[in-house]
Amino acid sequence: MTNRGDLYQERTKGRDVRVANILAAKAVADSVRTSLGPRGMDKLMQLENGEVLITNDGATILSKMKVMHPAAKMLVELSQSQDIEAGDGTTSVCVMAGALLEACG
């Protein structure tokens, strides 16, 4: 039998998890947002082997990132799916998903 205190704690835990998922996904979306469009900025990344990569391609940025959080990983997979299906718009879907998450969070 659960008492009201346990039920409240379950709800706050659920809310905390939801907020953490939204923040992780927004962090990935924000990392590629500034590379979008004709005036998009280049990103400088240091790879695991010490090599330096400079790109403004969202698909490349997302594929080289080591994303550990499951919700953030979903945005990377979303971008990869967009690349497979349409061949373009990888940054746009990531930024749009981040904006939708921001609106509901």
LINQUIVEN-V114729 format. One line per field, one symbol per residue. ss: DSSP state (H for helix, E for strand, - for the rest). A space follows every 10 residues. Layout:
BEGIN
ss=???
END
This chain:
BEGIN
ss=---HHHHHHH HHHHHHHHHH HHHHHHHHHH HHH------- --EEEE---- -EEEE--HHH HHHH-----H HHHHHHHHHH HHHHH----H HHHHHHHHHH HHHH-
END
